[in-house]
Amino acid sequence: MKGRPAPQRTIVVDGKPLPEVLDEKMIVAVVHGFYDEIRGDELLGPIFMGAIAAEEWPHHLDKMCDFWSATLLRTGRYDGRPLAPHLRLPGLGEEHFRRWLTLFRATVSKLCPPEVAALFMDRAMRVAHSFRLAIAFHHGEDSLKIRPILEDTLS
């Protein structure tokens, strides 16, 4: 059947169309750039390097690209459970999430236009808070005492 071409799909995030500049290539750059920073970080590097074997890094990076693609581009590529591995890490606390968010913000600020960096950071802040709540609950702590980390309090 002939007719008009299918309209291009517009992705809407938080009621606004997704900036066209955000694509898979940008997600790959952010994920790889961020985890390069993580692996070299004094606080987070040993945790990540201890939890992810050297030969597993390509798979981990692919999985994180799928996560961000599904989260921001709505591709549906990610089907994992990201919380479970974090629950197995002993002593994971606010300082770790603050550092994670600080490194993430530096990465997206360097690689993305401001409106895209803001989208990444909004999602990262949400993920960090939900993980912190779940970890506290998992360890029998009072999760009501867990307050969101605010971006303006990051170093």
C-alpha positions in Angstrom: 0.0 0.0 0.0 1.3 3.4 -1.0 0.9 6.5 1.1 2.8 8.9 3.2 6.1 7.8 4.7 6.0 6.9 8.3 6.6 9.9 10.5 9.8 10.0 12.4 9.4 9.0 16.0 9.8 11.8 18.4 11.0 10.7 21.8 9.6 12.7 24.7 11.3 12.8 28.0 9.6 14.6 30.9 7.2 16.2 28.5 9.9 17.6 26.2 11.2 16.3 22.9 14.6 14.7 23.3 17.4 16.8 21.7 18.3 15.4 18.3 22.0 15.5 19.2 21.6 12.8 21.8 22.2 9.5 20.0 23.9 6.2 20.4 27.3 7.6 19.6 27.0 10.2 22.4 25.9 7.5 24.8 28.9 5.3 24.0 31.2 8.3 24.4 29.7 9.1 27.8 29.7 5.5 29.1 33.3 4.8 28.0 34.5 8.3 29.2 32.9 7.9 32.5 34.2 4.4 33.2 37.7 5.5 32.2 37.4 8.1 35.0 36.0 5.5 37.4 38.8 3.0 36.9 41.4 5.7 37.6 39.6 7.1 40.7 41.2 6.5 44.1 37.9 5.9 45.9 35.8 4.1 43.2 38.5 2.5 41.1 39.3 -0.3 43.6 35.6 -1.1 44.1 34.9 -1.4 40.4 38.1 -3.2 39.6 37.4 -5.6 42.4 33.8 -6.3 41.3 34.4 -6.5 37.5 37.1 -8.8 36.2 39.4 -7.3 33.5 37.9 -9.6 30.8 34.4 -8.6 31.8 34.8 -4.8 31.2 33.8 -4.9 27.5 30.6 -6.7 28.5 30.0 -4.3 31.4 30.4 -1.3 29.1 28.1 -2.7 26.5 25.5 -3.3 29.2 25.8 0.2 30.5 25.4 1.6 26.9 22.2 -0.5 26.7 21.1 0.9 30.1 21.5 4.5 29.0 20.1 3.9 25.5 17.0 2.4 27.1 16.8 5.1 29.7 17.2 8.1 27.4 16.4 6.9 23.9 13.7 4.5 25.0 15.2 1.7 22.9 14.2 -1.1 25.3 17.7 -2.7 24.9 18.4 -3.1 28.6 16.7 -5.9 30.5 19.0 -6.3 33.5 18.6 -5.7 37.2 21.2 -3.0 38.0 20.6 -2.9 41.8 21.6 -6.5 42.6 25.3 -6.2 42.0 25.4 -3.0 44.2 23.7 -4.8 47.1 26.7 -7.2 47.2 29.2 -4.4 47.7 30.1 -4.0 51.3 30.3 -0.5 52.8 28.8 1.3 49.8 27.6 4.6 51.1 26.9 8.3 50.4 30.5 9.2 49.8 30.7 6.6 47.0 27.5 7.9 45.4 28.7 11.5 45.7 32.0 10.7 44.0 30.1 8.6 41.3 27.8 11.6 40.6 30.7 14.1 40.6 32.6 12.0 38.0 29.5 11.5 36.0 28.7 15.2 36.0 32.2 16.0 34.9 32.0 13.5 32.0 28.6 14.6 30.7 29.5 18.3 31.0 32.6 17.7 28.9 31.0 15.5 26.3 27.4 16.8 25.9 25.6 20.1 25.3 24.0 21.5 28.4 20.5 20.2 27.7 21.7 16.7 27.2 24.1 16.8 30.2 21.0 17.8 32.2 19.0 14.8 31.0 21.9 12.5 31.9 22.3 14.1 35.3 18.6 14.0 36.1 18.5 10.2 35.5 21.8 9.7 37.3 20.6 11.6 40.4 17.4 9.5 40.4 19.4 6.2 40.1 21.8 7.2 42.9 19.0 8.0 45.3 17.0 4.9 44.5 20.1 2.7 45.0 20.9 4.5 48.3 17.4 3.8 49.6 17.5 0.2 48.5 20.9 -0.4 50.0 19.9 1.1 53.3 16.7 -1.0 53.4 18.7 -4.1 52.4 21.1 -3.5 55.4 18.2 -2.9 57.8 18.9 0.8 58.1 16.3 3.5 58.4 15.8 4.5 54.8 13.7 7.5 55.9 17.0 9.1 57.0 18.4 8.9 53.4 18.1 12.3 51.7 18.7 12.8 48.0 22.1 14.1 47.1 21.5 17.5 45.4 23.6 18.3 42.4 24.6 21.7 43.8 26.2 20.0 46.8 28.6 17.9 44.6 32.3 18.9 44.5 
